[in-house]
Amino acid sequence: MSAPSAIGRSLPRLDGGEKVSGLTRFAADLRLPGMLHCRLVLSPHAHARIVGIDGKAAAAVPGVIGVFGGRDLPLRHQDPTDRNRCPLALERVLFAGHPVAAVVAESEALAEDAAALVTVEYEELPAAIDPEEAMRPEAPRVREPGEGGSGEEALAMHGAGGGAQAVTSLTTPNVVSTVQYSRGDVARGLAEAEVVVERRYRTPMVHQGYLEPRAAVASVDAMGQLCVWTSTQALFHTRSEVAEALGLPEHRVRVVATPLGGGFGGKFVLLEPLAAALAVALRRPVAVVLTRTEEFLATTPAPQSVIEVTTGARRDGTLTALRARVIFDAGAFAGAPVSIACLMLGGYYRVPHLDIRGYEVLTHKPGNGAYRAPGAVQATFAIESQMDEVARAIGMDPLELRLLNAVQEGDAMPNGRPWPRIGLRECLLRLKEVRAGHGTASAPGGGRGRRGTGIAVGGWMGGIEPASAVCRLDRDGTLTIVVGTVDMSGTSTTFAQIAAEAAGVPVEDVAVINADTEAAPYAGASGGSKITYTVGAAVERAAREARRQILAIAAAHLEAAVEDLELVDRRVRVRGVPDRGVAIAELAKLSMQFGARYEPVLGRGSTATIARAPAFAAHLAEVEVDAETGHARVTRHLVVQDVGRALNPAAIEGQIQGAVAQGVGWALLERMVYDGEGQLLTATLMDYALPQSDQVPPVEIALVEVPSEAGPFGAKGVGEPPIVAAPAAIANAIADATGCRLRELPITSEALYRALAAAAG
C-alpha cells in the first residue's frame, strides 16, 4: 500500500517530547571546561558622556579575570551607531541600560559582585525621550554629526524592509529615515467625502516576552577557531556579524544555534560579538547571560508609535481618501519598521486618493527590534479602529464596510504594485458565515457587565530570502534532511512532512537536522513568516531530487524504464507487476558499499524566489467590561486565517493561539513605561504585565486555503498574520461594549474606568 499523504496531517512536533520532559538544553545551560562568566555594567543615565571607568576594585577581587571597557575589546572598526559593532558604549551612553563595561570572572556570583564595584564617572547630558519632541530641530541629538547606520538589513530579514520614496518636507537631526506612499489627490478625495474621520492613535514600546533570556557562549580553540553557541533566530547572519566585528574570515567562525526558548523576532544578534570578543581576548570560554531586568533595560523591544489618520468616505461606505502621518520611536539605534507600517496602513482597502508619510525618530531609549509582524500591529490598530469609526459614522455594519472596500488580486498597493493572489476577501466572507451562525449581542446599556463584539483584519506581506536544503538517503532506507534554520515554531516537523510527500515515503522515515554553520546549507533567519515558504520549498526540491536518484538506481537495478516505476510501501516496483520490485533500503546499500556501481543519493534543493505570498487573517473578539472598575476581559476570540495550504493544521492552530495570547497583551496589559528622564519604570515582571493563562480566551480557528504559487504545496507563512489584527479587534469590541473609543494601547482598567467616568458626566 502507498504511504498516506503527509500533507494536511496534524503531527506532534519532533522536539516536543524532549521539551515537555525538560531534557532540552538551552544556551544558558551550556558548560564548557574553564568557562568564565560575564556580568555587564549598565548606564544609569539616558544620555551622558563617559568621563572615566575605574575597574581597579573589581579587578582586585579573587576570581575576577578581567574588566573591559569598550576600547579594551579586540573589535575592528567599532561603530557607535551599531550595537553589533560596538557592544559596549565608547564616549557616550545613549539610554538607561546601555552596557558600559563587562566584568569577567570564574563564576556568575563573582562577576555580579565585582560588577557592583566598577565605578563610572559620567557627565550627564540632556536627553530626548518623547519621539515627537525629539523631532524638533532643537532637541538633544542622539547621533553625532556624520554618524550613519540604517538597520535596513535586519528589517529585510523580517520581511519588513523598504520600498517607499523619502519624505523631504521634514529633516531634523533625530529623524533618520522617512517614507512616503501617495497616489491621487487627497484634498480632492476629502472634499468628495460625505464623512471625514480624523483621529490619533498611540502604541507603547513592548517587550517580546520570551521565556528564555538572551544568552551566548563563545570559545576559541588552540588553532584560533572561534565557536559561538547562542539563542539566535539567525544562524548565518550571526556568523557574518561576529566575523565582521572581529575582522575574521567567516570560515574561522562557527555558530551553533541552541534550542530557542522563544524569540518572536527579537533574537537576532546582540550578545554574540561581545562574547566572541571576550573569548578572543582571554583565550577561554566566556558566557554572557542576561538577567530578566537586563532584558528589559538593554535589549531590543518593539518600538513606540504615534499614528494620525484622516479617512474620507461616502454614505454608501465607499472610501474616498486616506491621509496619515506615522511616527516610530526607533530608540538609540535605527531600524524601526516604518515602511512596512505605512504599506499595511494603506494597503488593506481600495482608496483612490492616498498620502501616507512615515518618520523614524531616534530617542535616548533602547534601540528597537522586531516583534512578530513588526510595524503591522501598530498600523493595523490605527486603520482598523478608524474603519470602525467610519462604519459607526455612516451607520453601516463594520464587516460589510470592510467587504465593500477590501483589496483583491490586482488592486494597487500603496507602493503602486499590484496585490498578488490574496485571501483577504475570502477570510471576511468566512467570518461573515461564522458570525451568522453564532449569535453575538452587544450590551452597551446599563448594568455592571457590558458585552461587546469587535472585528478587525490584518495581513503580512511574507518574507523572502534565498534558501537551500539537502536530502540524504541513509543506509536503512530512511531520509535525512539537513537545513540551516533555527526551529523556533515547529518548522522542522513541517519539513519532514514536505520531504515525505515529495519523496513518496512515510513521514516516520524522515529525520530533520538543524545543522550549524559548518555543516548546514544556507538558510535565512527564522522570522518574517518565511521559513516554510522559502526553506520548505528548498526541502521539497531536495526531496524530489532524491526521489529521482532513487528511481534512477532502481531502473538500472530492475532493468526497467524510470517512467514505469512507482514508489509504494518503502519499495520501488514496476507498475502492474507488484512482485517485481526492490526495497529502498536495498537500493541505499547498493550505493553505499565497497565497489558500488551507483552514486549515493544526495538531493539538493535551492530557492531564490522574489515573489511574496501575503497572508491575511480576520478576527472577531468578544469582551466583557466591568463598568465599575474598567476591567475588560476577552471572553471569546475567533480567527479566520488564509494559510495557503494547511500542511500541519495542529502547528498552525498553535501559532494562532499564541498570537491571540500576545494580542491580549498588546491590547490590555503590556507597555514599557519611561519617565521624563528616560528611566524605565517597568523593568521587572512585577511591573511589566504579561497575560496570564486565565486572561487568554478560548480561541476558535477557521482555516482558509488560497494557495500560493511559490510555497511548498501552496503553503504561505503563518506566524505573523494572526497577531496583526488581534489588538485592534479587542479594542473595537471594547468600544462596542462601552461606547468609549480608546485610541492608545494598552487599554488598561484605569484608562477605561476614566473614560467611562468621563462619559457618564
Summary of the structure (lengths in Angstrom):
residues: 761
radius of gyration: 27.4
end to end distance: 74.2
largest distance: 92.0
contacts: 2935
relative contact order: 0.13
helix: 30%
strand: 26%
